[in-house]
């Protein structure tokens, strides 16, 4: 563990962070294959979502299903997220979706900088531009950061810091409240919990690292208020560990979020922690 992280850890344990409601985000990616299946999945989640009073729930289906899913079930509990949005608020841009279009169909969050988007070409600069456009439209941003692999000398921390700096440099304090950071190590994404072997320590260390980033720039009180999620191979079997021992403020859930009973089980775990 890098010394800088440890230093904040000791500072943080002296002043325990106030408890936040866990934020559970389901990222459906490019699944399921049909609207019919999407409705079936969503209905099962929406039916019980209202019972989880101690959890905030966000679902990010493929944008093409959004309007229809919203009509399917009037769950007030579930908020909607897009999985990406365009770098500009207005443009001649075939195939893209603007933040205002997403907002107009009831979206309140957008996931930006997901590693799967970055792998398709999104640079830190483009992620920043997308954040600016989405924030200007009034959306909240779930900003994903994550390293490809870890090295013993801790160079991956510099990589993560560059992702954060590109996203936050010069940002007004007031904008921070609409930005959630999701730490998603690429080495854990898309794997089963069993294969990924994510340890609570890996997560806790990075939650502290992100808070420390904000503490250095905005002060400790602002850092403590930030919502920092963990994502990558989150499943019912490791959800409690990631949230409680990893100290994540919530989870960004991929494959388990389209298996209704698994997603619901994770909501239930988060609800009772
Ligand atoms: P996973 O995906 O839960 O399937 O690992 C998480 C993500 O990519 O957001």
Boltz pocket constraint, residues with backbone or C-beta under 6 A from the ligand:
constraints:
  - pocket:
      binder: B
      contacts: [[A, 27], [A, 184], [A, 188], [A, 189], [A, 190], [A, 191], [A, 231], [A, 232], [A, 233], [A, 234], [A, 252], [A, 253], [A, 254], [A, 255], [A, 256]]
      max_distance: 6.0
